[in-house]
């Protein structure tokens, strides 16, 4: 029976010292052998780890989705240091996301406090990251959010009508974003109002295009089967989505039956023309134009692909869509110029758009690119990244005897998404690859039954992939992007005219309050508005008095001028805490239902006299 | 390698198959009162005869080519005389079985369509066709050979199933495809140059036995199928002999894998299963380029790959002459690993984990061809534990004659260094009771 005990690790330095010892003992052969063996090749050597020394900055931003935590995370790459979190669909008591009036305006009243954020993608202009926005979907509550990259805060959240479970999400690259595309994964009746409950054959789903600047829905396209992952091209004409349930099944076995499911490609010029011509319907009380893109439509083409394909990735040269076979050990490479031929009626069979179908290994899920013609595909079952050459795969498909596989690298364990530095833009630079692994098993100290995920960093700058870092992550990043720091220009302090709190500024104006200098209480019947500044280490008001049952709005404006000098406003026993960063205004509204003395205090350590930065809310009985 | 294997599991599987055949013969005797219709001539005559046949009748097909698409909607036996050919003309399914209790025997069934979209097959068996028997047929150049589409209790016996080598591997169908079935017996078939030999998906309580599968992608390709027996099969020149995935309670015994490429046996998320008496020889070693990427770093051939698989018994197998004998990782713990032979693999063990494991059961470990210990008391068990993949093993693998230098100062220093600094060990794995001869003393 297996008996276990923890193994003690020894460092690379001890290891090397040992080999020196062996060599000096006259066993020259031994030294050579030790160097030649790899007792634990899954481990990296200390001296090869990408080292970003204290005080140095990373070259890249990493934007990570937080999965069922509902948030986004900001990393530095290659150090893999976590730099920040952006609450999106989740509740965040640290900054008051879901508490402040400003966040509630974005979340909506009664918004659910969970989300399932999988795919973060940055807006682009002509196939380059432009640093304006990030977009991410919420599979759990059928929403799409936009994050402003200057303040790294969520500024819009919309609910997608007529569908269930938004999964795949990508942006239009050319001429710019433009559209944000999202896939609804689960089939439901349309409208989903109680009809057709027991008639799954009447369920359906839709591909949705959102205007990424207005965050209004431009149009939806009805499809056969379901929609998994998606990606757009580099010409502004096509997006492609994988379908793993062409059967329309509701049970696992039903969804597994077909040998081939498909990739469906959407033709935007035709879709836009159809919308313009009024060739659409609407569903229920939604006024979003819905077009029919099911089999037979000239707005789409269905390309049969084995077997339950999952990831869909566009090569950065703009030539190919790569569909990842999941239950087939292959990836299917679709030539985008062949799509032109198909839509011009020059091809007989949609499969004629497939120009390569390399056999890569078991469970291919997602593919990333290095800009040098190589692709990197995660193999879920083999638990590997396979590096392969696209041009060689095309030659092999034509019948040449050529080995398109360059290397296979173990990852730990079971990779889902991967992503390369700048890999979803024309600027793919082939330096770093992150493998987002679904299991860490025994890679870290135990943290109770729930283990961290393991996001591993791989150096792909050379001919050979090298695993250089294990990155434990709380539940459960699905995807990430790696963006050169030159593309992202966040503010150091807030601007006073920021639209994020403009509505609060407007309210103050109506009350005749100048937020940057006034500290006063405005009473409007049972409604009380309390305006105060904060400047380390004092709040502008150290006490205010209200009556039991009043609806109180506290507005705090941080008038410090110094970068990285956040204040917090926490009201004891009221479930209230919020962030007020340099030059920011934040507000919160609550009912003062507890008579007595209630202290409020600053929660961000801001000053040597931070502990003293507090005041009293006096509630008369 | 001169290794005599006890192969009890295999012979018992053969007995099982024979018994099944015997039962079927008895069943046929019972139906002897049914009428027999002899068909010669063309496809129309065959249709006419089938239309005349009552349930339980036998239609005997004389030699000749019958071109068309058959749909069997009545329980009949279709019996081919040598030279009887059903030809689909390259479209659709050649035979589609809808009725229960149909038998197809002794026919050559060829040239179905090759559309994977339509899942064209030589014989497509629909959900309603319970207890189909498909026996001693030759299936040639079809899309799929035989597709079982949710039909219970099928018998697929002794067929020769040849794919279409003109097609790209991924454009071919599987030899036998089991989708959502129960109680199937697939035995004694030969399958080659198809895509996968036997694909078993969401199917339970089935037996795959004594099949000879070669020159194709995956021999037996498993997905999410519980409580099955895989026994006494033989794979060779495949790109994975036995791909066992996401399944529990499998009995995998007495199989052989010879000259397969990526894996002999792959176990991914397999639990509560018995893997015993299998022989895996020469995975990938020296194959050169083949589709699927041998001969690149990270694509070493593995005798057995045990991944995220727990609570299994893996015993009395032979893993020989491969790039890697056994690769165990991803928290594959609480398996019982004993009585196996690891012989002449370039790397005997690749163990990627941070916890230690003991590979023996009740005082009986495994046979390691690179074990250098001794057995002074002659009980068949080495006196010193075995830990795989130390630098000396590497040396011996590269230079077998170095065994004669075992007492040299260099080797002694190296061994001493390893004992002082365990980082040089393959981490965390020990067999405390290595057996001195292959398949050495049984416990007790």
Boltz contact constraints between the chains, C-beta under 6 A:
constraints:
  - contact:
      token1: [A, 2]
      token2: [B, 334]
      max_distance: 6.0
  - contact:
      token1: [A, 2]
      token2: [B, 357]
      max_distance: 6.0
  - contact:
      token1: [A, 2]
      token2: [B, 358]
      max_distance: 6.0
  - contact:
      token1: [A, 3]
      token2: [B, 358]
      max_distance: 6.0
  - contact:
      token1: [A, 4]
      token2: [B, 355]
      max_distance: 6.0
  - contact:
      token1: [A, 4]
      token2: [B, 356]
      max_distance: 6.0
  - contact:
      token1: [A, 5]
      token2: [B, 356]
      max_distance: 6.0
  - contact:
      token1: [A, 7]
      token2: [B, 354]
      max_distance: 6.0
  - contact:
      token1: [A, 7]
      token2: [B, 356]
      max_distance: 6.0
  - contact:
      token1: [A, 7]
      token2: [B, 427]
      max_distance: 6.0
  - contact:
      token1: [A, 7]
      token2: [B, 428]
      max_distance: 6.0
  - contact:
      token1: [A, 10]
      token2: [B, 423]
      max_distance: 6.0
  - contact:
      token1: [A, 15]
      token2: [B, 423]
      max_distance: 6.0
  - contact:
      token1: [A, 18]
      token2: [B, 417]
      max_distance: 6.0
  - contact:
      token1: [A, 18]
      token2: [B, 421]
      max_distance: 6.0
  - contact:
      token1: [A, 22]
      token2: [B, 413]
      max_distance: 6.0
  - contact:
      token1: [A, 22]
      token2: [B, 417]
      max_distance: 6.0
  - contact:
      token1: [A, 25]
      token2: [B, 413]
      max_distance: 6.0
  - contact:
      token1: [A, 27]
      token2: [B, 410]
      max_distance: 6.0
  - contact:
      token1: [A, 27]
      token2: [B, 413]
      max_distance: 6.0
  - contact:
      token1: [A, 29]
      token2: [B, 410]
      max_distance: 6.0
  - contact:
      token1: [A, 30]
      token2: [B, 410]
      max_distance: 6.0
  - contact:
      token1: [A, 30]
      token2: [B, 414]
      max_distance: 6.0
  - contact:
      token1: [A, 33]
      token2: [B, 391]
      max_distance: 6.0
  - contact:
      token1: [A, 34]
      token2: [B, 391]
      max_distance: 6.0
  - contact:
      token1: [A, 37]
      token2: [B, 391]
      max_distance: 6.0
  - contact:
      token1: [A, 37]
      token2: [B, 394]
      max_distance: 6.0
  - contact:
      token1: [A, 39]
      token2: [B, 426]
      max_distance: 6.0
  - contact:
      token1: [A, 40]
      token2: [B, 427]
      max_distance: 6.0
  - contact:
      token1: [A, 42]
      token2: [B, 352]
      max_distance: 6.0
  - contact:
      token1: [A, 253]
      token2: [B, 180]
      max_distance: 6.0
  - contact:
      token1: [A, 253]
      token2: [B, 202]
      max_distance: 6.0
  - contact:
      token1: [A, 256]
      token2: [B, 201]
      max_distance: 6.0
  - contact:
      token1: [A, 256]
      token2: [B, 202]
      max_distance: 6.0
  - contact:
      token1: [A, 257]
      token2: [B, 179]
      max_distance: 6.0
  - contact:
      token1: [A, 259]
      token2: [B, 116]
      max_distance: 6.0
  - contact:
      token1: [A, 259]
      token2: [B, 119]
      max_distance: 6.0
  - contact:
      token1: [A, 260]
      token2: [B, 116]
      max_distance: 6.0
  - contact:
      token1: [A, 260]
      token2: [B, 117]
      max_distance: 6.0
  - contact:
      token1: [A, 304]
      token2: [B, 117]
      max_distance: 6.0
  - contact:
      token1: [A, 330]
      token2: [B, 170]
      max_distance: 6.0
  - contact:
      token1: [A, 357]
      token2: [B, 170]
      max_distance: 6.0
  - contact:
      token1: [A, 359]
      token2: [B, 291]
      max_distance: 6.0
  - contact:
      token1: [A, 359]
      token2: [B, 292]
      max_distance: 6.0
  - contact:
      token1: [A, 381]
      token2: [B, 268]
      max_distance: 6.0
  - contact:
      token1: [A, 403]
      token2: [B, 289]
      max_distance: 6.0
  - contact:
      token1: [A, 405]
      token2: [B, 293]
      max_distance: 6.0
  - contact:
      token1: [A, 405]
      token2: [B, 296]
      max_distance: 6.0
  - contact:
      token1: [A, 407]
      token2: [B, 296]
      max_distance: 6.0
  - contact:
      token1: [A, 407]
      token2: [B, 297]
      max_distance: 6.0
  - contact:
      token1: [A, 407]
      token2: [B, 298]
      max_distance: 6.0
  - contact:
      token1: [A, 408]
      token2: [B, 298]
      max_distance: 6.0
  - contact:
      token1: [A, 408]
      token2: [B, 299]
      max_distance: 6.0
  - contact:
      token1: [A, 409]
      token2: [B, 298]
      max_distance: 6.0
  - contact:
      token1: [A, 413]
      token2: [B, 330]
      max_distance: 6.0
  - contact:
      token1: [A, 441]
      token2: [B, 330]
      max_distance: 6.0
  - contact:
      token1: [A, 441]
      token2: [B, 331]
      max_distance: 6.0
  - contact:
      token1: [A, 442]
      token2: [B, 331]
      max_distance: 6.0
  - contact:
      token1: [A, 442]
      token2: [B, 353]
      max_distance: 6.0
  - contact:
      token1: [A, 442]
      token2: [B, 354]
      max_distance: 6.0
  - contact:
      token1: [A, 442]
      token2: [B, 355]
      max_distance: 6.0
